[in-house]
Amino acid sequence: MEVSQTPKITKRPDWLKVRVPSSKNYHDIRGMLKDLNLVTVCQEALCPNIDECWGGGTATFMLMGDTCTRACRFCAVKTGNPKGELDHEEPRKVGHAISQMKLDYVVLTSVDRDDLEDLGSGHFAETIATIKKHNPKMIVECLTPDFNSQKEFIKKVIDSGPEVFAHNIETVERLTPTVRDRRSQYRPSLETLRLAKEIKPSQYTKTSIMLGLGERDGEVIQSLHDLREVGCDVVTFGQYLAPTARHKKFLPIVEYVKPEKFEMFKEEAEKLGFMYVASGPLVRSSYKAGEYFMKGVIENDRIKDKTLKTYPVQ
């Protein structure tokens, strides 16, 4: 296993500096989510765009609690064994929060739940179906675990009606054993994305790659080829930022990638035929610029179809 050397980085460059969250919408949304006992990945992952997104009235909801059964080295979410516990009221609570926030595009993600028989796929599907029942026009993007690349679990989520199925490969193949939990591997992640397309060829699929971990340019380009081979439609690139001092020790930042390099990878991805590419130091997998693009694509699809399906709660 190749492990990156600790970099000699003295300070964060200006292009990575963000404001402290302060908008009224940010504080209102934080209070509402606390009252409903809901978790957002914006908070748990210490996302640098939290004020920008919450200030605009959007959020990415993290389902099935705040404890993950896997321990990826880049992630700020705590690790443990939830012992099968689930909040069965969560689908209703998420639906209520979405209505209060007046969203028309929502992102749902989750911790890994290897402690559950269906790995959490049923809870994902129920939440999506509940949202669709109350608002069939709601555009739902689900950012899921790999579900161990089990087709029946991936199908369960897709059958509930999300417009976008996302699963992140996170990094290039060589660095995956260093960056991710041993159960979260590069090829199985590609297989999860491939199966989503096999189950529903018209399903939009999406993934994200972090830069600054010691990856080589050629490895990133190879990952883009791998993703296109499994039919992935959308890719985002962002700078890896160690969320805590502990993360800086166990998975240090090797490089602050310059904006020009992000633009280069964007151009390479577009040449390969990705439908949409969001690439920049502060871009994250649920970055709202991508949401706006996908919203336009999906609304155009609906106009062409002239139909709106409804999705019963399962």
Backbone hydrogen bonds in HBPLUS format (Angstrom, degrees):
<---DONOR---> <-ACCEPTOR-->    atom                        ^
c    i                          cat <-CA-CA->   ^        H-A-AA   ^      H-
h    n   atom  resd res      DA  || num        DHA   H-A  angle D-A-AA Bond
n    s   type  num  typ     dist DA aas  dist angle  dist       angle   num
A0016-LEU N   A0013-PRO O   3.02 MM   3  5.73 164.9  2.04 122.4 127.2     1
A0017-LYS N   A0014-ASP O   3.13 MM   3  5.39 170.8  2.14 116.0 117.6     2
A0027-HIS N   A0023-SER O   3.25 MM   4  6.65 159.3  2.30 149.4 153.0     3
A0028-ASP N   A0024-LYS O   2.89 MM   4  6.13 158.9  1.93 155.8 162.5     4
A0029-ILE N   A0025-ASN O   2.88 MM   4  5.97 168.3  1.89 153.4 156.3     5
A0030-ARG N   A0026-TYR O   2.99 MM   4  6.11 160.3  2.03 147.1 153.1     6
A0031-GLY N   A0027-HIS O   3.09 MM   4  6.20 157.4  2.14 142.0 147.5     7
A0032-MET N   A0028-ASP O   3.04 MM   4  6.31 159.7  2.08 149.4 154.7     8
A0033-LEU N   A0029-ILE O   2.95 MM   4  6.12 168.9  1.97 158.0 160.4     9
A0034-LYS N   A0030-ARG O   3.07 MM   4  6.19 151.6  2.15 142.5 150.2    10
A0035-ASP N   A0031-GLY O   3.03 MM   4  6.27 155.2  2.09 147.1 153.5    11
A0036-LEU N   A0032-MET O   3.07 MM   4  6.35 147.5  2.18 147.2 155.8    12
A0038-LEU N   A0033-LEU O   2.96 MM   5  5.16 169.9  1.97 152.9 154.3    13
A0037-ASN N   A0034-LYS O   3.15 MM   3  4.95 153.8  2.22  97.9 105.8    14
A0062-MET N   A0039-VAL O   2.83 MM  23  5.42 168.3  1.84 140.5 142.5    15
A0043-GLN N   A0040-THR O   3.17 MM   3  5.60 133.0  2.40 105.2 114.3    16
A0044-GLU N   A0040-THR O   3.15 MM   4  6.46 173.2  2.15 155.9 154.9    17
A0041-VAL N   A0060-THR O   3.04 MM  19  5.92 146.0  2.16 147.3 157.8    18
A0045-ALA N   A0041-VAL O   2.86 MM   4  5.40 161.0  1.90 137.3 143.2    19
A0047-CYS N   A0042-CYS O   3.09 MM   5  5.09 151.2  2.17 138.6 146.8    20
A0046-LEU N   A0043-GLN O   3.11 MM   3  5.09 156.9  2.17 102.8 109.6    21
A0050-ILE N   A0047-CYS O   3.42 MM   3  5.66 159.6  2.47 116.8 115.8    22
A0053-CYS N   A0049-ASN O   2.94 MM   4  6.13 167.1  1.96 168.7 172.2    23
A0054-TRP N   A0050-ILE O   2.86 MM   4  5.79 161.8  1.89 147.7 152.9    24
A0055-GLY N   A0051-ASP O   2.73 MM   4  5.34 143.5  1.86 130.8 142.4    25
A0056-GLY N   A0053-CYS O   3.01 MM   3  5.13 134.8  2.22  97.5 110.4    26
A0058-THR N   A0053-CYS O   2.99 MM   5  5.31 164.6  2.01 137.3 138.7    27
A0057-GLY N   A0054-TRP O   2.93 MM   3  4.81 160.3  1.97 102.1 107.9    28
A0061-PHE N   A0107-VAL O   2.97 MM  46  6.38 142.3  2.11 170.6 161.8    29
A0109-THR N   A0061-PHE O   2.75 MM  48  6.06 167.3  1.77 170.4 171.9    30
A0063-LEU N   A0109-THR O   2.73 MM  46  6.08 169.7  1.74 144.8 144.2    31
A0068-CYS N   A0078-LYS O   2.89 MM  10  6.19 172.4  1.90 158.0 156.4    32
A0080-GLY N   A0068-CYS O   2.89 MM  12  5.97 153.1  1.96 148.3 152.3    33
A0069-THR N   A0112-ASP O   3.17 MM  43  5.59 163.1  2.20 131.4 136.5    34
A0075-CYS N   A0072-CYS O   3.31 MM   3  5.71 159.4  2.36 113.0 118.7    35
A0073-ARG N   A0179-VAL O   2.91 MM 106  5.41 132.4  2.14 137.7 152.2    36
A0085-GLU N   A0082-PRO O   3.24 MM   3  5.73 166.3  2.26 115.5 119.7    37
A0090-GLU N   A0087-ASP O   3.00 MM   3  5.42 162.8  2.03 114.1 119.2    38
A0093-LYS N   A0089-GLU O   3.00 MM   4  6.26 162.2  2.03 155.6 161.5    39
A0094-VAL N   A0090-GLU O   2.83 MM   4  5.98 164.2  1.85 164.2 166.8    40
A0095-GLY N   A0091-PRO O   3.09 MM   4  6.25 158.4  2.14 141.5 147.5    41
A0096-HIS N   A0092-ARG O   2.96 MM   4  6.26 152.7  2.03 148.7 156.1    42
A0097-ALA N   A0093-LYS O   2.91 MM   4  6.19 162.6  1.94 151.9 156.3    43
A0098-ILE N   A0094-VAL O   2.93 MM   4  6.13 160.5  1.97 153.2 158.3    44
A0099-SER N   A0095-GLY O   3.11 MM   4  6.34 154.3  2.18 143.0 149.4    45
A0100-GLN N   A0096-HIS O   3.02 MM   4  6.31 152.8  2.09 149.5 157.1    46
A0101-MET N   A0097-ALA O   2.96 MM   4  6.19 144.3  2.09 146.0 155.9    47
A0102-LYS N   A0098-ILE O   3.01 MM   4  6.13 113.5  2.47 135.3 151.2    48
A0103-LEU N   A0098-ILE O   3.40 MM   5  5.84 165.7  2.42 152.3 156.5    49
A0102-LYS N   A0099-SER O   3.25 MM   3  5.04 148.4  2.36  92.7 102.0    50
A0139-ILE N   A0104-ASP O   3.13 MM  35  6.10 168.8  2.15 131.6 134.6    51
A0106-VAL N   A0139-ILE O   2.87 MM  33  6.33 161.7  1.91 168.6 174.1    52
A0141-GLU N   A0106-VAL O   2.88 MM  35  6.22 165.6  1.90 162.7 166.5    53
A0108-LEU N   A0141-GLU O   2.78 MM  33  6.20 160.8  1.82 162.8 169.6    54
A0143-LEU N   A0108-LEU O   2.69 MM  35  6.03 164.4  1.71 159.5 164.9    55
A0116-LEU N   A0113-ARG O   3.18 MM   3  5.78 170.6  2.19 116.9 119.8    56
A0119-LEU N   A0116-LEU O   3.01 MM   3  4.76 160.5  2.05 103.1 108.0    57
A0121-SER N   A0118-ASP O   3.10 MM   3  5.74 172.3  2.10 123.6 125.1    58
A0124-PHE N   A0120-GLY O   3.12 MM   4  6.36 160.1  2.16 152.5 158.2    59
A0125-ALA N   A0121-SER O   2.94 MM   4  6.15 165.4  1.96 148.7 152.6    60
A0126-GLU N   A0122-GLY O   2.88 MM   4  6.07 156.9  1.94 146.1 152.5    61
A0127-THR N   A0123-HIS O   3.01 MM   4  6.16 159.0  2.06 146.7 151.9    62
A0128-ILE N   A0124-PHE O   3.03 MM   4  6.34 165.1  2.05 156.2 159.9    63
A0129-ALA N   A0125-ALA O   2.90 MM   4  6.05 167.8  1.92 152.7 156.6    64
A0130-THR N   A0126-GLU O   2.90 MM   4  6.00 152.5  1.98 145.1 152.4    65
A0131-ILE N   A0127-THR O   3.07 MM   4  6.29 160.6  2.11 148.6 153.3    66
A0132-LYS N   A0128-ILE O   2.94 MM   4  6.21 161.1  1.98 152.1 157.6    67
A0133-LYS N   A0129-ALA O   2.85 MM   4  6.00 144.8  1.98 142.8 152.5    68
A0134-HIS N   A0130-THR O   3.28 MM   4  6.52 156.7  2.34 147.8 151.6    69
A0135-ASN N   A0131-ILE O   2.91 MM   4  6.04 142.9  2.05 146.0 157.6    70
A0138-MET N   A0135-ASN O   2.97 MM   3  5.52 162.9  2.00 120.3 126.0    71
A0163-GLU N   A0140-VAL O   2.89 MM  23  5.56 131.1  2.14 140.3 155.2    72
A0164-VAL N   A0140-VAL O   3.23 MM  24  6.56 161.7  2.27 148.7 149.3    73
A0142-CYS N   A0164-VAL O   2.94 MM  22  6.29 164.0  1.96 164.0 161.8    74
A0166-ALA N   A0142-CYS O   2.70 MM  24  5.82 167.9  1.72 171.0 166.6    75
A0144-THR N   A0166-ALA O   2.83 MM  22  6.24 148.5  1.93 172.1 161.4    76
A0149-SER N   A0146-ASP O   2.80 MM   3  5.62 165.1  1.82 128.0 132.5    77
A0150-GLN N   A0147-PHE O   2.98 MM   3  5.88 159.2  2.02 127.5 131.1    78
A0153-PHE N   A0150-GLN O   3.12 MM   3  5.71 130.5  2.38 112.7 124.1    79
A0154-ILE N   A0150-GLN O   3.19 MM   4  6.50 161.6  2.23 154.9 160.6    80
A0155-LYS N   A0151-LYS O   2.83 MM   4  5.94 162.2  1.86 155.2 160.5    81
A0156-LYS N   A0152-GLU O   3.11 MM   4  6.18 145.9  2.23 131.3 139.8    82
A0157-VAL N   A0153-PHE O   3.35 MM   4  6.66 154.3  2.42 143.4 147.9    83
A0158-ILE N   A0154-ILE O   3.04 MM   4  6.34 169.9  2.05 155.0 157.7    84
A0159-ASP N   A0155-LYS O   2.79 MM   4  5.84 161.1  1.83 154.7 159.4    85
A0160-SER N   A0157-VAL O   3.08 MM   3  5.40 146.9  2.19 105.7 115.5    86
A0161-GLY N   A0158-ILE O   3.09 MM   3  5.66 164.6  2.11 115.8 120.8    87
A0165-PHE N   A0204-TYR O   2.82 MM  39  6.15 171.6  1.83 164.1 164.6    88
A0206-LYS N   A0165-PHE O   3.10 MM  41  6.34 138.6  2.28 139.7 142.1    89
A0167-HIS N   A0206-LYS O   3.02 MM  39  6.45 155.6  2.08 165.2 162.8    90
A0171-THR N   A0169-ILE O   2.82 MM   2  5.82 144.0  1.95 103.3  94.8    91
A0170-GLU N   A0208-SER O   3.03 MM  38  5.75 138.7  2.21 173.1 166.2    92
A0210-MET N   A0170-GLU O   2.72 MM  40  5.63 175.5  1.72 149.3 147.7    93
A0176-THR N   A0173-GLU O   3.25 MM   3  5.28 149.1  2.35 101.7 110.7    94
A0178-THR N   A0175-LEU O   2.98 MM   3  5.34 131.3  2.22 110.4 123.8    95
A0179-VAL N   A0175-LEU O   2.97 MM   4  6.11 152.3  2.05 157.4 166.4    96
A0180-ARG N   A0176-THR O   2.90 MM   4  5.58 173.1  1.90 156.8 159.1    97
A0184-SER N   A0181-ASP O   2.85 MM   3  5.24 158.3  1.90 116.2 123.6    98
A0189-SER N   A0185-GLN O   3.14 MM   4  6.27 147.5  2.25 144.0 153.3    99
A0190-LEU N   A0186-TYR O   3.07 MM   4  6.45 154.1  2.13 151.4 158.5   100
A0191-GLU N   A0187-ARG O   2.92 MM   4  6.21 152.2  2.00 148.8 157.3   101
A0192-THR N   A0188-PRO O   2.92 MM   4  6.20 145.6  2.04 143.3 151.9   102
A0193-LEU N   A0189-SER O   3.21 MM   4  6.56 157.4  2.26 147.9 152.3   103
A0194-ARG N   A0190-LEU O   2.88 MM   4  6.15 152.4  1.96 147.0 155.8   104
A0195-LEU N   A0191-GLU O   2.83 MM   4  6.00 160.9  1.87 151.8 156.0   105
A0196-ALA N   A0192-THR O   3.16 MM   4  6.37 149.2  2.26 141.0 148.7   106
A0197-LYS N   A0193-LEU O   3.39 MM   4  6.72 152.7  2.47 143.3 148.4   107
A0198-GLU N   A0194-ARG O   2.95 MM   4  6.26 149.0  2.05 145.6 155.6   108
A0199-ILE N   A0195-LEU O   2.82 MM   4  5.98 161.7  1.85 155.9 159.1   109
A0200-LYS N   A0196-ALA O   3.14 MM   4  6.26 158.0  2.19 139.8 145.8   110
A0203-GLN N   A0200-LYS O   2.86 MM   3  5.38 164.5  1.89 123.8 128.5   111
A0233-ASP N   A0205-THR O   3.08 MM  28  5.33 138.7  2.25 118.0 129.0   112
A0234-VAL N   A0205-THR O   3.04 MM  29  6.37 146.2  2.16 144.6 154.4   113
A0207-THR N   A0234-VAL O   2.99 MM  27  6.42 144.3  2.12 143.1 153.1   114
A0236-THR N   A0207-THR O   3.08 MM  29  6.58 140.4  2.24 139.2 151.1   115
A0209-ILE N   A0236-THR O   2.88 MM  27  6.28 158.8  1.93 161.2 167.6   116
A0238-GLY N   A0209-ILE O   3.20 MM  29  6.66 151.5  2.29 152.9 159.0   117
A0211-LEU N   A0238-GLY O   2.78 MM  27  6.03 153.9  1.85 158.5 165.4   118
A0240-TYR N   A0211-LEU O   2.79 MM  29  5.68 167.7  1.81 166.6 162.3   119
A0254-VAL N   A0212-GLY O   2.90 MM  42  5.52 147.0  2.01 161.0 161.9   120
A0255-GLU N   A0212-GLY O   3.27 MM  43  4.55 152.7  2.35 120.7 119.5   121
A0219-GLU N   A0216-ARG O   2.98 MM   3  5.23 124.7  2.30 102.8 117.4   122
A0220-VAL N   A0216-ARG O   3.13 MM   4  6.54 151.7  2.21 154.4 162.4   123
A0221-ILE N   A0217-ASP O   3.04 MM   4  6.39 161.5  2.08 154.5 159.4   124
A0222-GLN N   A0218-GLY O   2.94 MM   4  6.14 152.4  2.02 141.0 148.9   125
A0223-SER N   A0219-GLU O   2.96 MM   4  6.23 150.9  2.05 142.8 150.3   126
A0224-LEU N   A0220-VAL O   3.04 MM   4  6.41 149.4  2.13 146.5 154.8   127
A0225-HIS N   A0221-ILE O   3.05 MM   4  6.44 152.8  2.13 147.9 154.9   128
A0226-ASP N   A0222-GLN O   2.87 MM   4  6.19 159.4  1.92 151.2 157.1   129
A0227-LEU N   A0223-SER O   2.89 MM   4  6.12 154.1  1.96 148.3 155.0   130
A0228-ARG N   A0224-LEU O   3.02 MM   4  6.27 156.0  2.07 147.3 153.3   131
A0229-GLU N   A0225-HIS O   2.99 MM   4  6.22 147.4  2.10 147.3 156.5   132
A0230-VAL N   A0227-LEU O   3.20 MM   3  5.38 137.5  2.39  99.0 109.8   133
A0232-CYS N   A0227-LEU O   2.99 MM   5  5.38 160.9  2.02 152.8 146.6   134
A0231-GLY N   A0228-ARG O   2.99 MM   3  4.84 159.5  2.03 102.6 107.4   135
A0275-MET N   A0233-ASP O   2.74 MM  42  5.25 131.6  1.97 140.4 156.1   136
A0235-VAL N   A0276-TYR O   3.27 MM  41  6.77 155.7  2.33 156.2 161.9   137
A0278-ALA N   A0235-VAL O   3.22 MM  43  6.72 152.4  2.30 144.3 152.5   138
A0237-PHE N   A0278-ALA O   2.81 MM  41  6.33 151.5  1.89 151.6 160.5   139
A0280-GLY N   A0237-PHE O   3.19 MM  43  6.22 164.5  2.21 141.9 143.7   140
A0239-GLN N   A0281-PRO O   2.96 MM  42  4.59 163.6  1.99 119.1 122.6   141
A0248-LYS N   A0244-THR O   3.12 MM   4  6.50 147.6  2.23 144.5 153.6   142
A0249-LYS N   A0245-ALA O   3.28 MM   4  6.59 135.3  2.49 138.6 149.0   143
A0249-LYS N   A0246-ARG O   3.10 MM   3  5.26 133.8  2.33  98.1 110.4   144
A0250-PHE N   A0246-ARG O   3.13 MM   4  6.49 161.6  2.16 153.2 157.1   145
A0251-LEU N   A0247-HIS O   2.72 MM   4  5.43 156.7  1.77 148.5 154.4   146
A0261-LYS N   A0258-LYS O   2.94 MM   3  5.48 134.4  2.15 114.6 126.0   147
A0262-PHE N   A0258-LYS O   3.35 MM   4  6.83 153.2  2.43 148.8 156.3   148
A0263-GLU N   A0259-PRO O   3.03 MM   4  6.34 153.3  2.11 149.1 156.2   149
A0264-MET N   A0260-GLU O   3.05 MM   4  6.30 145.9  2.17 138.1 147.2   150
A0265-PHE N   A0261-LYS O   3.05 MM   4  6.40 159.7  2.10 152.8 156.4   151
A0266-LYS N   A0262-PHE O   3.00 MM   4  6.22 150.4  2.09 144.1 152.9   152
A0267-GLU N   A0263-GLU O   3.01 MM   4  6.27 158.4  2.05 148.4 153.1   153
A0268-GLU N   A0264-MET O   3.00 MM   4  6.30 155.6  2.06 147.8 154.7   154
A0269-ALA N   A0265-PHE O   2.93 MM   4  6.10 159.0  1.97 148.5 153.7   155
A0270-GLU N   A0266-LYS O   2.99 MM   4  6.21 158.1  2.03 149.7 155.7   156
A0271-LYS N   A0267-GLU O   3.04 MM   4  6.26 149.1  2.14 143.9 151.8   157
A0272-LEU N   A0268-GLU O   3.26 MM   4  6.56 139.5  2.44 138.9 148.7   158
A0272-LEU N   A0269-ALA O   3.09 MM   3  5.17 127.8  2.37  96.2 109.8   159
A0274-PHE N   A0269-ALA O   3.39 MM   5  6.00 172.0  2.40 147.5 145.4   160
A0273-GLY N   A0270-GLU O   3.09 MM   3  5.19 155.8  2.15 102.5 110.1   161
A0283-VAL N   A0280-GLY O   3.10 MM   3  5.21 162.5  2.13 111.7 117.1   162
A0287-TYR N   A0284-ARG O   2.86 MM   3  5.03 153.2  1.93 126.3 123.8   163
A0290-GLY N   A0287-TYR O   3.07 MM   3  5.86 134.1  2.29 122.6 131.1   164
A0292-TYR N   A0288-LYS O   2.98 MM   4  6.30 156.5  2.03 155.3 159.1   165
A0293-PHE N   A0289-ALA O   3.22 MM   4  6.52 156.8  2.28 143.2 149.1   166
A0294-MET N   A0290-GLY O   2.91 MM   4  6.15 172.9  1.92 156.4 157.8   167
A0295-LYS N   A0291-GLU O   2.80 MM   4  5.90 152.7  1.87 149.7 157.9   168
A0296-GLY N   A0292-TYR O   3.20 MM   4  6.43 155.9  2.26 143.3 147.9   169
A0297-VAL N   A0293-PHE O   3.09 MM   4  6.46 158.7  2.14 151.7 157.7   170
A0298-ILE N   A0294-MET O   2.87 MM   4  6.00 170.9  1.88 156.9 159.0   171
A0299-GLU N   A0295-LYS O   2.96 MM   4  6.05 161.5  1.99 148.2 153.7   172
A0300-ASN N   A0296-GLY O   3.08 MM   4  6.20 151.3  2.16 142.4 149.8   173
A0301-ASP N   A0297-VAL O   3.01 MM   4  6.34 149.7  2.11 144.0 152.8   174
A0302-ARG N   A0298-ILE O   2.95 MM   4  6.26 153.2  2.02 149.7 156.7   175
A0303-ILE N   A0299-GLU O   3.07 MM   4  6.33 150.1  2.16 142.7 150.2   176
A0304-LYS N   A0300-ASN O   3.07 MM   4  6.35 155.6  2.13 146.8 153.0   177
A0305-ASP N   A0301-ASP O   2.90 MM   4  6.18 158.0  1.95 150.6 156.9   178
A0306-LYS N   A0302-ARG O   2.75 MM   4  5.74 147.4  1.85 144.1 153.4   179
